[in-house]
Amino acid sequence: MNENNPEAESIISSLESEMAVANLEKRGLYAVGIAILAGDILRSALAAGVPYSLAREMATDFWKAEMLADTVAALIREAELGDEDED
């Protein structure tokens, strides 16, 4: 698009904002799902007789690993998009 066209800039800016909001909503839903699964891990471990401190650690480890994976994936996507913009 023509860099001197203010309407084009406005459209691009609007699309970027909409995409950022959609991505945030998707990541929020992912986080909720991970929280539910972490709770299930805690409950299942306790029901199986695992001591609370160990069960909590298991659930916490799962939460951290999944949220870190999501964060890293998001950073990689952003970096790839940045590389495409430079081309």
C-alpha positions, 0 to 999 in steps of 0.5 A: 500500500501507499505509505502516504495514504492516511486512510490505508494507515488507519485501516492497517492500524485498526486491523492490527488492533483487532488482531491483538485483541483477538490474540489476547482473547485466545490466550486468555481462553488458553490460560483458563483451560490450563488453570482447569487442567492444573486444578484437575491434576491437583484433585486427581493427585490428592484423590490418589493419596499424593501428599498435598505439597507434592500434588500442589507442586505437580499442578504448579509445574504443569501450569508453569510449563504450559504458560511458558510454552504459550508465551514462547510460542507467542514471542516466536510468532511475533518475531516471525511476523516482524521478519516478514514485515522487514522483507 
